[in-house]
Amino acid sequence: MLAAQLPGPLAVGAEARTTIAGAESNVAIGLARLGHRAAWAGLVGDDEPGRLILRTLRGEGVDTTHAGARPEAPTGGMLRERRVADLVRVHYWRSHSAASLLAPADLAPALDAGARVLHLTGVTCALGPGPLKAVREAAAHAHAHGWTVALDVNHRQRLWTVEEAGRALLPLLPHITVLIASDDELPVVTHALADRPEGEERAVGALLDAGIRDVVVKRGGAGAAFRDRDGSRHAVPALHVPVRDTVGAGDAFCAGYLSGLLDGLPPEQRLARANTLGAFAVASDGDWEGLPRRDELPLLAAAPGTTIR
Ligand code: ADP
């Protein structure tokens, strides 16, 4: 990814920062920084951008043993344009990328290695029939082996329509333990349900009826809400932080929620950790660069302008 540094239209010679980003890899980095063992499985091209991605992930402590590098297709690209101070436009070069070649066999070694949690996102499902099949088979395998399967809906309207996403994600639902969605993404999954429930309350209820154990709703600057099949409900407000860059907040949130789950925290504390990671992401530049290590989790409680000496 190249991220233009200053607000304004793209221009020759404009400064851009080189980095890497991706919904699942952002989550993996977030978890690794908190001290969890995280692995990323997927495909990059056998090229310099692909090598940059894998060595950055390894540098962050993410296991890339089961990531593949393909010579026949390039690593996908992304350019982030800061069009005006707080409006970001993202341009993708994803078609025919190495990641779009993903097929079930590519994930088999990672699945055979085993895990407690499998994290999936709607972004990979949108890359094509092969990636969608790979995600579906991974979810079925993980579910059959008793892992927790988390799905972040992560709807990308540049990649597919709400109708296409709904039809593709519906067959995944029976394998999903934890569904994470923004409040405005709930209709993506629920409109494909037979009774098309309207409103957040009924949408969440319908997802629980469909067999999901935990439904977690991200509400941006308003925090997050949780409801599970046992009837427990919680809403936890967001932290007050200066907003630098909101891209990546959802992925950071997922890392925080899954970290809480892995640590055996009760739902309210999982949401609080998720909001804390989301707040670190919005208060720093980059999708994942500002995410905290475990001993930094309490930092945002400090008064604005604090210097820690
Ligand atoms: P997405 O990036 O997927 O659209 P949200 O915008 O809902 O997701 O943000 C995800 C999470 O990040 C929120 O649930 C919240 O915890 C945190 N967050 C987002 N915006 C802010 C904000 N302005 N202040 C503090 N936390 C925020």
Residues whose N, C-alpha, C, O or C-beta is under 5 A from the ligand:
A	BS01	ADP	S182 K218 R219 G220 G221 G223 A224 A238 L239 V241 V243 T246 A249 G250 F253 A274 N275 G278 A279 V282
